[in-house]
Amino acid sequence: MRHLAKRAVFTAMTNVRGLVRAEVEMRVAIVEGTALDEHELRAAVESVGCRVSHIERLPAQLPLLPLLDDSP
């Protein structure tokens, strides 16, 4: 994917409701968000002339908090 196509895909995806973060690399886009609509994502990418081969949902990862020290 050329630099211009990567930028176009990134820009198009920023208009998808619920998108929090997006990274676009060669042939792969990784997105984070809340209640993202797969059809909206696909339409955004296709609106700039690129194709979505598949969408894979990964489990949410919660940030780890440091353990509290119980010592006085």
PQR file with spaces between the fields and no chain letter, atoms N, CA, C, O and H, PARSE charges and radii, in Angstrom:
ATOM       1  N    MET     1       0.851   -1.173    0.000 -0.4000 1.5000
ATOM       2  CA   MET     1       0.000    0.000    0.000 -0.0000 2.0000
ATOM       3  C    MET     1       0.893    1.231    0.000  0.5500 1.7000
ATOM       4  O    MET     1       1.745    1.385    0.876 -0.5500 1.4000
ATOM       5  N    ARG     2       0.710    2.069   -0.938 -0.4000 1.5000
ATOM       6  CA   ARG     2       1.510    3.286   -1.024 -0.0000 2.0000
ATOM       7  C    ARG     2       1.151    4.248    0.096  0.5500 1.7000
ATOM       8  O    ARG     2       0.083    4.155    0.700 -0.5500 1.4000
ATOM       9  H    ARG     2       0.018    1.944   -1.649  0.4000 1.0000
ATOM      10  N    HIS     3       2.067    5.177    0.360 -0.4000 1.5000
ATOM      11  CA   HIS     3       1.878    6.147    1.433 -0.0000 2.0000
ATOM      12  C    HIS     3       0.561    6.909    1.293  0.5500 1.7000
ATOM      13  O    HIS     3      -0.147    7.104    2.281 -0.5500 1.4000
ATOM      14  H    HIS     3       2.935    5.253   -0.131  0.4000 1.0000
ATOM      15  N    LEU     4       0.226    7.340    0.076 -0.4000 1.5000
ATOM      16  CA   LEU     4      -1.016    8.086   -0.131 -0.0000 2.0000
ATOM      17  C    LEU     4      -2.238    7.243    0.172  0.5500 1.7000
ATOM      18  O    LEU     4      -3.213    7.746    0.731 -0.5500 1.4000
ATOM      19  H    LEU     4       0.801    7.182   -0.727  0.4000 1.0000
ATOM      20  N    ALA     5      -2.202    5.958   -0.192 -0.4000 1.5000
ATOM      21  CA   ALA     5      -3.324    5.069    0.093 -0.0000 2.0000
ATOM      22  C    ALA     5      -3.455    4.846    1.595  0.5500 1.7000
ATOM      23  O    ALA     5      -4.569    4.812    2.119 -0.5500 1.4000
ATOM      24  H    ALA     5      -1.410    5.549   -0.646  0.4000 1.0000
ATOM      25  N    LYS     6      -2.332    4.693    2.294 -0.4000 1.5000
ATOM      26  CA   LYS     6      -2.373    4.517    3.747 -0.0000 2.0000
ATOM      27  C    LYS     6      -3.018    5.736    4.401  0.5500 1.7000
ATOM      28  O    LYS     6      -3.862    5.606    5.288 -0.5500 1.4000
ATOM      29  H    LYS     6      -1.427    4.720    1.869  0.4000 1.0000
ATOM      30  N    ARG     7      -2.611    6.913    3.954 -0.4000 1.5000
ATOM      31  CA   ARG     7      -3.167    8.156    4.515 -0.0000 2.0000
ATOM      32  C    ARG     7      -4.663    8.259    4.205  0.5500 1.7000
ATOM      33  O    ARG     7      -5.448    8.654    5.067 -0.5500 1.4000
ATOM      34  H    ARG     7      -1.925    7.019    3.234  0.4000 1.0000
ATOM      35  N    ALA     8      -5.056    7.906    2.983 -0.4000 1.5000
ATOM      36  CA   ALA     8      -6.463    7.977    2.593 -0.0000 2.0000
ATOM      37  C    ALA     8      -7.315    7.029    3.434  0.5500 1.7000
ATOM      38  O    ALA     8      -8.404    7.397    3.875 -0.5500 1.4000
ATOM      39  H    ALA     8      -4.418    7.585    2.283  0.4000 1.0000
ATOM      40  N    VAL     9      -6.822    5.806    3.656 -0.4000 1.5000
ATOM      41  CA   VAL     9      -7.554    4.835    4.476 -0.0000 2.0000
ATOM      42  C    VAL     9      -7.663    5.348    5.909  0.5500 1.7000
ATOM      43  O    VAL     9      -8.739    5.298    6.506 -0.5500 1.4000
ATOM      44  H    VAL     9      -5.938    5.507    3.297  0.4000 1.0000
ATOM      45  N    PHE    10      -6.565    5.838    6.460 -0.4000 1.5000
ATOM      46  CA   PHE    10      -6.582    6.371    7.819 -0.0000 2.0000
ATOM      47  C    PHE    10      -7.589    7.510    7.942  0.5500 1.7000
ATOM      48  O    PHE    10      -8.397    7.532    8.871 -0.5500 1.4000
ATOM      49  H    PHE    10      -5.691    5.879    5.975  0.4000 1.0000
ATOM      50  N    THR    11      -7.541    8.450    7.009 -0.4000 1.5000
ATOM      51  CA   THR    11      -8.439    9.601    7.045 -0.0000 2.0000
ATOM      52  C    THR    11      -9.896    9.165    6.930  0.5500 1.7000
ATOM      53  O    THR    11     -10.756    9.680    7.645 -0.5500 1.4000
ATOM      54  H    THR    11      -6.885    8.432    6.254  0.4000 1.0000
ATOM      55  N    ALA    12     -10.175    8.226    6.040 -0.4000 1.5000
ATOM      56  CA   ALA    12     -11.550    7.747    5.867 -0.0000 2.0000
ATOM      57  C    ALA    12     -12.060    7.066    7.140  0.5500 1.7000
ATOM      58  O    ALA    12     -13.219    7.241    7.516 -0.5500 1.4000
ATOM      59  H    ALA    12      -9.477    7.808    5.459  0.4000 1.0000
ATOM      60  N    MET    13     -11.206    6.300    7.795 -0.4000 1.5000
ATOM      61  CA   MET    13     -11.642    5.590    9.000 -0.0000 2.0000
ATOM      62  C    MET    13     -11.865    6.535   10.168  0.5500 1.7000
ATOM      63  O    MET    13     -12.627    6.204   11.077 -0.5500 1.4000
ATOM      64  H    MET    13     -10.264    6.158    7.489  0.4000 1.0000
ATOM      65  N    THR    14     -11.227    7.700   10.178 -0.4000 1.5000
ATOM      66  CA   THR    14     -11.413    8.622   11.301 -0.0000 2.0000
ATOM      67  C    THR    14     -12.838    9.155   11.372  0.5500 1.7000
ATOM      68  O    THR    14     -13.239    9.715   12.392 -0.5500 1.4000
ATOM      69  H    THR    14     -10.609    7.969    9.440  0.4000 1.0000
ATOM      70  N    ASN    15     -13.601    8.987   10.305 -0.4000 1.5000
ATOM      71  CA   ASN    15     -14.996    9.427   10.306 -0.0000 2.0000
ATOM      72  C    ASN    15     -15.960    8.359   10.818  0.5500 1.7000
ATOM      73  O    ASN    15     -17.159    8.618   10.921 -0.5500 1.4000
ATOM      74  H    ASN    15     -13.276    8.532    9.476  0.4000 1.0000
ATOM      75  N    VAL    16     -15.465    7.174   11.138 -0.4000 1.5000
ATOM      76  CA   VAL    16     -16.324    6.094   11.625 -0.0000 2.0000
ATOM      77  C    VAL    16     -16.638    6.339   13.103  0.5500 1.7000
ATOM      78  O    VAL    16     -15.740    6.544   13.919 -0.5500 1.4000
ATOM      79  H    VAL    16     -14.491    6.963   11.054  0.4000 1.0000
ATOM      80  N    ARG    17     -17.936    6.314   13.426 -0.4000 1.5000
ATOM      81  CA   ARG    17     -18.363    6.529   14.810 -0.0000 2.0000
ATOM      82  C    ARG    17     -17.767    5.475   15.736  0.5500 1.7000
ATOM      83  O    ARG    17     -17.744    4.289   15.408 -0.5500 1.4000
ATOM      84  H    ARG    17     -18.666    6.148   12.763  0.4000 1.0000
ATOM      85  N    GLY    18     -17.288    5.917   16.887 -0.4000 1.5000
ATOM      86  CA   GLY    18     -16.760    5.008   17.890 -0.0000 2.0000
ATOM      87  C    GLY    18     -15.277    4.708   17.766  0.5500 1.7000
ATOM      88  O    GLY    18     -14.705    4.052   18.638 -0.5500 1.4000
ATOM      89  H    GLY    18     -17.307    6.881   17.153  0.4000 1.0000
ATOM      90  N    LEU    19     -14.645    5.177   16.695 -0.4000 1.5000
ATOM      91  CA   LEU    19     -13.220    4.913   16.506 -0.0000 2.0000
ATOM      92  C    LEU    19     -12.413    5.713   17.520  0.5500 1.7000
ATOM      93  O    LEU    19     -12.594    6.923   17.659 -0.5500 1.4000
ATOM      94  H    LEU    19     -15.109    5.709   15.987  0.4000 1.0000
ATOM      95  N    VAL    20     -11.526    5.030   18.223 -0.4000 1.5000
ATOM      96  CA   VAL    20     -10.683    5.672   19.220 -0.0000 2.0000
ATOM      97  C    VAL    20      -9.257    5.796   18.704  0.5500 1.7000
ATOM      98  O    VAL    20      -8.601    6.814   18.925 -0.5500 1.4000
ATOM      99  H    VAL    20     -11.378    4.047   18.111  0.4000 1.0000
ATOM     100  N    ARG    21      -8.769    4.753   18.011 -0.4000 1.5000
ATOM     101  CA   ARG    21      -7.385    4.736   17.537 -0.0000 2.0000
ATOM     102  C    ARG    21      -7.314    3.890   16.275  0.5500 1.7000
ATOM     103  O    ARG    21      -8.033    2.900   16.138 -0.5500 1.4000
ATOM     104  H    ARG    21      -9.302    3.926   17.831  0.4000 1.0000
ATOM     105  N    ALA    22      -6.444    4.286   15.356 -0.4000 1.5000
ATOM     106  CA   ALA    22      -6.252    3.507   14.129 -0.0000 2.0000
ATOM     107  C    ALA    22      -4.797    3.562   13.719  0.5500 1.7000
ATOM     108  O    ALA    22      -4.144    4.601   13.810 -0.5500 1.4000
ATOM     109  H    ALA    22      -5.860    5.091   15.467  0.4000 1.0000
ATOM     110  N    GLU    23      -4.302    2.423   13.265 -0.4000 1.5000
ATOM     111  CA   GLU    23      -2.959    2.325   12.681 -0.0000 2.0000
ATOM     112  C    GLU    23      -3.112    1.641   11.336  0.5500 1.7000
ATOM     113  O    GLU    23      -3.748    0.591   11.236 -0.5500 1.4000
ATOM     114  H    GLU    23      -4.833    1.578   13.191  0.4000 1.0000
ATOM     115  N    VAL    24      -2.540    2.223   10.317 -0.4000 1.5000
ATOM     116  CA   VAL    24      -2.619    1.642    8.980 -0.0000 2.0000
ATOM     117  C    VAL    24      -1.201    1.341    8.528  0.5500 1.7000
ATOM     118  O    VAL    24      -0.352    2.230    8.465 -0.5500 1.4000
ATOM     119  H    VAL    24      -2.024    3.075   10.398  0.4000 1.0000
ATOM     120  N    GLU    25      -0.959    0.086    8.216 -0.4000 1.5000
ATOM     121  CA   GLU    25       0.344   -0.358    7.715 -0.0000 2.0000
ATOM     122  C    GLU    25       0.126   -1.022    6.366  0.5500 1.7000
ATOM     123  O    GLU    25      -0.984   -1.007    5.832 -0.5500 1.4000
ATOM     124  H    GLU    25      -1.649   -0.636    8.268  0.4000 1.0000
ATOM     125  N    MET    26       1.160   -1.590    5.827 -0.4000 1.5000
ATOM     126  CA   MET    26       1.083   -2.270    4.549 -0.0000 2.0000
ATOM     127  C    MET    26       0.042   -3.386    4.602  0.5500 1.7000
ATOM     128  O    MET    26       0.258   -4.409    5.252 -0.5500 1.4000
ATOM     129  H    MET    26       2.061   -1.603    6.260  0.4000 1.0000
ATOM     130  N    ARG    27      -1.069   -3.191    3.928 -0.4000 1.5000
ATOM     131  CA   ARG    27      -2.128   -4.193    3.780 -0.0000 2.0000
ATOM     132  C    ARG    27      -2.857   -4.544    5.071  0.5500 1.7000
ATOM     133  O    ARG    27      -3.636   -5.497    5.082 -0.5500 1.4000
ATOM     134  H    ARG    27      -1.244   -2.360    3.400  0.4000 1.0000
ATOM     135  N    VAL    28      -2.633   -3.807    6.162 -0.4000 1.5000
ATOM     136  CA   VAL    28      -3.287   -4.116    7.442 -0.0000 2.0000
ATOM     137  C    VAL    28      -3.674   -2.820    8.140  0.5500 1.7000
ATOM     138  O    VAL    28      -2.903   -1.860    8.172 -0.5500 1.4000
ATOM     139  H    VAL    28      -2.000   -3.033    6.153  0.4000 1.0000
ATOM     140  N    ALA    29      -4.872   -2.807    8.694 -0.4000 1.5000
ATOM     141  CA   ALA    29      -5.293   -1.686    9.534 -0.0000 2.0000
ATOM     142  C    ALA    29      -5.717   -2.258   10.883  0.5500 1.7000
ATOM     143  O    ALA    29      -6.471   -3.229   10.945 -0.5500 1.4000
ATOM     144  H    ALA    29      -5.498   -3.586    8.668  0.4000 1.0000
ATOM     145  N    ILE    30      -5.236   -1.663   11.938 -0.4000 1.5000
ATOM     146  CA   ILE    30      -5.613   -2.071   13.292 -0.0000 2.0000
ATOM     147  C    ILE    30      -6.374   -0.904   13.904  0.5500 1.7000
ATOM     148  O    ILE    30      -5.866    0.215   13.978 -0.5500 1.4000
ATOM     149  H    ILE    30      -4.623   -0.874   11.888  0.4000 1.0000
ATOM     150  N    VAL    31      -7.595   -1.179   14.338 -0.4000 1.5000
ATOM     151  CA   VAL    31      -8.427   -0.114   14.892 -0.0000 2.0000
ATOM     152  C    VAL    31      -8.904   -0.490   16.292  0.5500 1.7000
ATOM     153  O    VAL    31      -9.056   -1.666   16.623 -0.5500 1.4000
ATOM     154  H    VAL    31      -8.008   -2.087   14.277  0.4000 1.0000
ATOM     155  N    GLU    32      -9.132    0.529   17.093 -0.4000 1.5000
ATOM     156  CA   GLU    32      -9.675    0.372   18.427 -0.0000 2.0000
ATOM     157  C    GLU    32     -10.858    1.299   18.541  0.5500 1.7000
ATOM     158  O    GLU    32     -10.849    2.405   18.002 -0.5500 1.4000
ATOM     159  H    GLU    32      -9.008    1.484   16.824  0.4000 1.0000
ATOM     160  N    GLY    33     -11.879    0.845   19.245 -0.4000 1.5000
ATOM     161  CA   GLY    33     -13.016    1.716   19.422 -0.0000 2.0000
ATOM     162  C    GLY    33     -14.095    1.097   20.269  0.5500 1.7000
ATOM     163  O    GLY    33     -13.953   -0.010   20.787 -0.5500 1.4000
ATOM     164  H    GLY    33     -11.886   -0.054   19.682  0.4000 1.0000
ATOM     165  N    THR    34     -15.161    1.824   20.397 -0.4000 1.5000
ATOM     166  CA   THR    34     -16.307    1.344   21.162 -0.0000 2.0000
ATOM     167  C    THR    34     -17.492    1.220   20.222  0.5500 1.7000
ATOM     168  O    THR    34     -17.846    2.169   19.522 -0.5500 1.4000
ATOM     169  H    THR    34     -15.277    2.724   19.976  0.4000 1.0000
ATOM     170  N    ALA    35     -18.090    0.061   20.211 -0.4000 1.5000
ATOM     171  CA   ALA    35     -19.271   -0.225   19.385 -0.0000 2.0000
ATOM     172  C    ALA    35     -19.038    0.114   17.914  0.5500 1.7000
ATOM     173  O    ALA    35     -19.884    0.742   17.277 -0.5500 1.4000
ATOM     174  H    ALA    35     -17.802   -0.710   20.779  0.4000 1.0000
ATOM     175  N    LEU    36     -17.897   -0.300   17.380 -0.4000 1.5000
ATOM     176  CA   LEU    36     -17.596   -0.049   15.970 -0.0000 2.0000
ATOM     177  C    LEU    36     -18.492   -0.906   15.080  0.5500 1.7000
ATOM     178  O    LEU    36     -18.733   -2.078   15.368 -0.5500 1.4000
ATOM     179  H    LEU    36     -17.210   -0.810   17.897  0.4000 1.0000
ATOM     180  N    ASP    37     -18.969   -0.323   14.028 -0.4000 1.5000
ATOM     181  CA   ASP    37     -19.817   -1.013   13.068 -0.0000 2.0000
ATOM     182  C    ASP    37     -18.932   -1.509   11.920  0.5500 1.7000
ATOM     183  O    ASP    37     -18.307   -0.708   11.224 -0.5500 1.4000
ATOM     184  H    ASP    37     -18.774    0.630   13.794  0.4000 1.0000
ATOM     185  N    GLU    38     -18.881   -2.823   11.727 -0.4000 1.5000
ATOM     186  CA   GLU    38     -18.031   -3.396   10.679 -0.0000 2.0000
ATOM     187  C    GLU    38     -18.422   -2.884    9.293  0.5500 1.7000
ATOM     188  O    GLU    38     -17.559   -2.685    8.437 -0.5500 1.4000
ATOM     189  H    GLU    38     -19.388   -3.473   12.293  0.4000 1.0000
ATOM     190  N    HIS    39     -19.710   -2.674    9.072 -0.4000 1.5000
ATOM     191  CA   HIS    39     -20.160   -2.185    7.761 -0.0000 2.0000
ATOM     192  C    HIS    39     -19.658   -0.757    7.524  0.5500 1.7000
ATOM     193  O    HIS    39     -19.276   -0.414    6.405 -0.5500 1.4000
ATOM     194  H    HIS    39     -20.411   -2.836    9.766  0.4000 1.0000
ATOM     195  N    GLU    40     -19.658    0.075    8.572 -0.4000 1.5000
ATOM     196  CA   GLU    40     -19.143    1.440    8.434 -0.0000 2.0000
ATOM     197  C    GLU    40     -17.640    1.430    8.148  0.5500 1.7000
ATOM     198  O    GLU    40     -17.157    2.188    7.306 -0.5500 1.4000
ATOM     199  H    GLU    40     -19.969   -0.204    9.481  0.4000 1.0000
ATOM     200  N    LEU    41     -16.903    0.562    8.858 -0.4000 1.5000
ATOM     201  CA   LEU    41     -15.465    0.462    8.613 -0.0000 2.0000
ATOM     202  C    LEU    41     -15.186    0.036    7.181  0.5500 1.7000
ATOM     203  O    LEU    41     -14.357    0.630    6.492 -0.5500 1.4000
ATOM     204  H    LEU    41     -17.295   -0.054    9.542  0.4000 1.0000
ATOM     205  N    ARG    42     -15.886   -0.998    6.745 -0.4000 1.5000
ATOM     206  CA   ARG    42     -15.692   -1.517    5.383 -0.0000 2.0000
ATOM     207  C    ARG    42     -16.028   -0.434    4.349  0.5500 1.7000
ATOM     208  O    ARG    42     -15.290   -0.244    3.382 -0.5500 1.4000
ATOM     209  H    ARG    42     -16.560   -1.481    7.305  0.4000 1.0000
ATOM     210  N    ALA    43     -17.135    0.266    4.557 -0.4000 1.5000
ATOM     211  CA   ALA    43     -17.547    1.315    3.618 -0.0000 2.0000
ATOM     212  C    ALA    43     -16.525    2.447    3.573  0.5500 1.7000
ATOM     213  O    ALA    43     -16.247    2.992    2.505 -0.5500 1.4000
ATOM     214  H    ALA    43     -17.735    0.111    5.343  0.4000 1.0000
ATOM     215  N    ALA    44     -15.962    2.804    4.733 -0.4000 1.5000
ATOM     216  CA   ALA    44     -14.965    3.874    4.782 -0.0000 2.0000
ATOM     217  C    ALA    44     -13.731    3.497    3.973  0.5500 1.7000
ATOM     218  O    ALA    44     -13.226    4.305    3.193 -0.5500 1.4000
ATOM     219  H    ALA    44     -16.187    2.362    5.601  0.4000 1.0000
ATOM     220  N    VAL    45     -13.246    2.275    4.154 -0.4000 1.5000
ATOM     221  CA   VAL    45     -12.049    1.817    3.436 -0.0000 2.0000
ATOM     222  C    VAL    45     -12.336    1.727    1.936  0.5500 1.7000
ATOM     223  O    VAL    45     -11.522    2.150    1.115 -0.5500 1.4000
ATOM     224  H    VAL    45     -13.656    1.618    4.787  0.4000 1.0000
ATOM     225  N    GLU    46     -13.484    1.178    1.589 -0.4000 1.5000
ATOM     226  CA   GLU    46     -13.823    1.021    0.178 -0.0000 2.0000
ATOM     227  C    GLU    46     -14.094    2.357   -0.503  0.5500 1.7000
ATOM     228  O    GLU    46     -13.969    2.462   -1.723 -0.5500 1.4000
ATOM     229  H    GLU    46     -14.146    0.834    2.255  0.4000 1.0000
ATOM     230  N    SER    47     -14.466    3.389    0.272 -0.4000 1.5000
ATOM     231  CA   SER    47     -14.743    4.700   -0.318 -0.0000 2.0000
ATOM     232  C    SER    47     -13.500    5.343   -0.911  0.5500 1.7000
ATOM     233  O    SER    47     -13.599    6.255   -1.733 -0.5500 1.4000
ATOM     234  H    SER    47     -14.568    3.304    1.264  0.4000 1.0000
ATOM     235  N    VAL    48     -12.322    4.869   -0.495 -0.4000 1.5000
ATOM     236  CA   VAL    48     -11.069    5.412   -1.044 -0.0000 2.0000
ATOM     237  C    VAL    48     -10.405    4.431   -2.003  0.5500 1.7000
ATOM     238  O    VAL    48      -9.225    4.568   -2.325 -0.5500 1.4000
ATOM     239  H    VAL    48     -12.241    4.128    0.172  0.4000 1.0000
ATOM     240  N    GLY    49     -11.168    3.442   -2.457 -0.4000 1.5000
ATOM     241  CA   GLY    49     -10.677    2.541   -3.492 -0.0000 2.0000
ATOM     242  C    GLY    49      -9.882    1.348   -3.011  0.5500 1.7000
ATOM     243  O    GLY    49      -9.242    0.670   -3.815 -0.5500 1.4000
ATOM     244  H    GLY    49     -12.127    3.330   -2.195  0.4000 1.0000
ATOM     245  N    CYS    50      -9.908    1.076   -1.707 -0.4000 1.5000
ATOM     246  CA   CYS    50      -9.214   -0.102   -1.184 -0.0000 2.0000
ATOM     247  C    CYS    50     -10.235   -1.181   -0.843  0.5500 1.7000
ATOM     248  O    CYS    50     -11.434   -0.911   -0.773 -0.5500 1.4000
ATOM     249  H    CYS    50     -10.427    1.627   -1.054  0.4000 1.0000
ATOM     250  N    ARG    51      -9.759   -2.387   -0.635 -0.4000 1.5000
ATOM     251  CA   ARG    51     -10.644   -3.525   -0.392 -0.0000 2.0000
ATOM     252  C    ARG    51     -10.371   -4.099    0.987  0.5500 1.7000
ATOM     253  O    ARG    51      -9.226   -4.141    1.437 -0.5500 1.4000
ATOM     254  H    ARG    51      -8.785   -2.606   -0.691  0.4000 1.0000
ATOM     255  N    VAL    52     -11.430   -4.541    1.657 -0.4000 1.5000
ATOM     256  CA   VAL    52     -11.308   -5.210    2.957 -0.0000 2.0000
ATOM     257  C    VAL    52     -11.478   -6.702    2.714  0.5500 1.7000
ATOM     258  O    VAL    52     -12.525   -7.142    2.238 -0.5500 1.4000
ATOM     259  H    VAL    52     -12.361   -4.506    1.292  0.4000 1.0000
ATOM     260  N    SER    53     -10.449   -7.484    3.039 -0.4000 1.5000
ATOM     261  CA   SER    53     -10.560   -8.927    2.822 -0.0000 2.0000
ATOM     262  C    SER    53     -11.262   -9.604    3.993  0.5500 1.7000
ATOM     263  O    SER    53     -12.055  -10.524    3.793 -0.5500 1.4000
ATOM     264  H    SER    53      -9.599   -7.127    3.425  0.4000 1.0000
ATOM     265  N    HIS    54     -10.979   -9.156    5.207 -0.4000 1.5000
ATOM     266  CA   HIS    54     -11.689   -9.692    6.370 -0.0000 2.0000
ATOM     267  C    HIS    54     -11.477   -8.778    7.567  0.5500 1.7000
ATOM     268  O    HIS    54     -10.545   -7.976    7.609 -0.5500 1.4000
ATOM     269  H    HIS    54     -10.336   -8.409    5.370  0.4000 1.0000
ATOM     270  N    ILE    55     -12.365   -8.924    8.531 -0.4000 1.5000
ATOM     271  CA   ILE    55     -12.277   -8.174    9.779 -0.0000 2.0000
ATOM     272  C    ILE    55     -12.194   -9.185   10.905  0.5500 1.7000
ATOM     273  O    ILE    55     -13.025  -10.088   11.005 -0.5500 1.4000
ATOM     274  H    ILE    55     -13.123   -9.576    8.497  0.4000 1.0000
ATOM     275  N    GLU    56     -11.204   -9.032   11.739 -0.4000 1.5000
ATOM     276  CA   GLU    56     -11.008   -9.950   12.856 -0.0000 2.0000
ATOM     277  C    GLU    56     -11.164   -9.171   14.156  0.5500 1.7000
ATOM     278  O    GLU    56     -10.474   -8.177   14.384 -0.5500 1.4000
ATOM     279  H    GLU    56     -10.529   -8.299   11.657  0.4000 1.0000
ATOM     280  N    ARG    57     -12.070   -9.630   14.997 -0.4000 1.5000
ATOM     281  CA   ARG    57     -12.274   -8.980   16.296 -0.0000 2.0000
ATOM     282  C    ARG    57     -11.375   -9.648   17.326  0.5500 1.7000
ATOM     283  O    ARG    57     -11.374  -10.871   17.471 -0.5500 1.4000
ATOM     284  H    ARG    57     -12.630  -10.437   14.812  0.4000 1.0000
ATOM     285  N    LEU    58     -10.619   -8.834   18.031 -0.4000 1.5000
ATOM     286  CA   LEU    58      -9.743   -9.334   19.075 -0.0000 2.0000
ATOM     287  C    LEU    58     -10.355   -9.000   20.430  0.5500 1.7000
ATOM     288  O    LEU    58     -11.066   -8.004   20.554 -0.5500 1.4000
ATOM     289  H    LEU    58     -10.620   -7.841   17.913  0.4000 1.0000
ATOM     290  N    PRO    59     -10.089   -9.816   21.448 -0.5600 1.5000
ATOM     291  CA   PRO    59     -10.639   -9.512   22.763  0.2800 2.0000
ATOM     292  C    PRO    59     -10.065   -8.212   23.303  0.5500 1.7000
ATOM     293  O    PRO    59      -8.910   -7.867   23.052 -0.5500 1.4000
ATOM     294  N    ALA    60     -10.889   -7.510   24.041 -0.4000 1.5000
ATOM     295  CA   ALA    60     -10.441   -6.246   24.632 -0.0000 2.0000
ATOM     296  C    ALA    60      -9.361   -6.525   25.662  0.5500 1.7000
ATOM     297  O    ALA    60      -9.411   -7.524   26.379 -0.5500 1.4000
ATOM     298  H    ALA    60     -11.827   -7.790   24.245  0.4000 1.0000
ATOM     299  N    GLN    61      -8.402   -5.648   25.725 -0.4000 1.5000
ATOM     300  CA   GLN    61      -7.331   -5.781   26.701 -0.0000 2.0000
ATOM     301  C    GLN    61      -7.463   -4.645   27.701  0.5500 1.7000
ATOM     302  O    GLN    61      -7.474   -3.472   27.328 -0.5500 1.4000
ATOM     303  H    GLN    61      -8.361   -4.836   25.143  0.4000 1.0000
ATOM     304  N    LEU    62      -7.563   -5.001   28.963 -0.4000 1.5000
ATOM     305  CA   LEU    62      -7.659   -3.996   30.000 -0.0000 2.0000
ATOM     306  C    LEU    62      -6.271   -3.610   30.464  0.5500 1.7000
ATOM     307  O    LEU    62      -5.383   -4.459   30.537 -0.5500 1.4000
ATOM     308  H    LEU    62      -7.554   -5.954   29.266  0.4000 1.0000
ATOM     309  N    PRO    63      -6.073   -2.345   30.778 -0.5600 1.5000
ATOM     310  CA   PRO    63      -4.743   -1.943   31.284  0.2800 2.0000
ATOM     311  C    PRO    63      -4.502   -2.574   32.653  0.5500 1.7000
ATOM     312  O    PRO    63      -5.421   -2.697   33.463 -0.5500 1.4000
ATOM     313  N    LEU    64      -3.276   -2.964   32.893 -0.4000 1.5000
ATOM     314  CA   LEU    64      -2.918   -3.560   34.174 -0.0000 2.0000
ATOM     315  C    LEU    64      -2.582   -2.457   35.159  0.5500 1.7000
ATOM     316  O    LEU    64      -1.868   -1.508   34.838 -0.5500 1.4000
ATOM     317  H    LEU    64      -2.530   -2.864   32.234  0.4000 1.0000
ATOM     318  N    LEU    65      -3.107   -2.599   36.355 -0.4000 1.5000
ATOM     319  CA   LEU    65      -2.814   -1.632   37.415 -0.0000 2.0000
ATOM     320  C    LEU    65      -1.765   -2.219   38.348  0.5500 1.7000
ATOM     321  O    LEU    65      -1.748   -3.429   38.574 -0.5500 1.4000
ATOM     322  H    LEU    65      -3.688   -3.370   36.616  0.4000 1.0000
ATOM     323  N    PRO    66      -0.906   -1.393   38.881 -0.5600 1.5000
ATOM     324  CA   PRO    66       0.100   -1.926   39.822  0.2800 2.0000
ATOM     325  C    PRO    66      -0.606   -2.421   41.092  0.5500 1.7000
ATOM     326  O    PRO    66      -1.616   -1.864   41.521 -0.5500 1.4000
ATOM     327  N    LEU    67      -0.050   -3.468   41.668 -0.4000 1.5000
ATOM     328  CA   LEU    67      -0.601   -3.995   42.918 -0.0000 2.0000
ATOM     329  C    LEU    67      -0.332   -3.016   44.040  0.5500 1.7000
ATOM     330  O    LEU    67       0.719   -2.377   44.091 -0.5500 1.4000
ATOM     331  H    LEU    67       0.770   -3.921   41.319  0.4000 1.0000
ATOM     332  N    LEU    68      -1.295   -2.907   44.937 -0.4000 1.5000
ATOM     333  CA   LEU    68      -1.124   -2.035   46.078 -0.0000 2.0000
ATOM     334  C    LEU    68      -0.257   -2.747   47.099  0.5500 1.7000
ATOM     335  O    LEU    68      -0.408   -3.948   47.320 -0.5500 1.4000
ATOM     336  H    LEU    68      -2.149   -3.426   44.896  0.4000 1.0000
ATOM     337  N    ASP    69       0.629   -2.026   47.707 -0.4000 1.5000
ATOM     338  CA   ASP    69       1.480   -2.574   48.745 -0.0000 2.0000
ATOM     339  C    ASP    69       0.710   -2.505   50.059  0.5500 1.7000
ATOM     340  O    ASP    69       0.313   -1.420   50.484 -0.5500 1.4000
ATOM     341  H    ASP    69       0.752   -1.050   47.528  0.4000 1.0000
ATOM     342  N    ASP    70       0.493   -3.658   50.711 -0.4000 1.5000
ATOM     343  CA   ASP    70      -0.273   -3.720   51.953 -0.0000 2.0000
ATOM     344  C    ASP    70       0.567   -3.405   53.169  0.5500 1.7000
ATOM     345  O    ASP    70       0.027   -3.377   54.274 -0.5500 1.4000
ATOM     346  H    ASP    70       0.815   -4.539   50.366  0.4000 1.0000
ATOM     347  N    SER    71       1.864   -3.165   53.025 -0.4000 1.5000
ATOM     348  CA   SER    71       2.703   -2.924   54.204 -0.0000 2.0000
ATOM     349  C    SER    71       2.415   -1.541   54.787  0.5500 1.7000
ATOM     350  O    SER    71       2.093   -0.600   54.062 -0.5500 1.4000
ATOM     351  H    SER    71       2.302   -3.188   52.127  0.4000 1.0000
ATOM     352  N    PRO    72       2.540   -1.436   56.138 -0.5600 1.5000
ATOM     353  CA   PRO    72       2.236   -0.144   56.787  0.2800 2.0000
ATOM     354  C    PRO    72       3.235    0.932   56.502  0.5500 1.7000
ATOM     355  O    PRO    72       3.089    2.054   56.987 -0.5500 1.4000
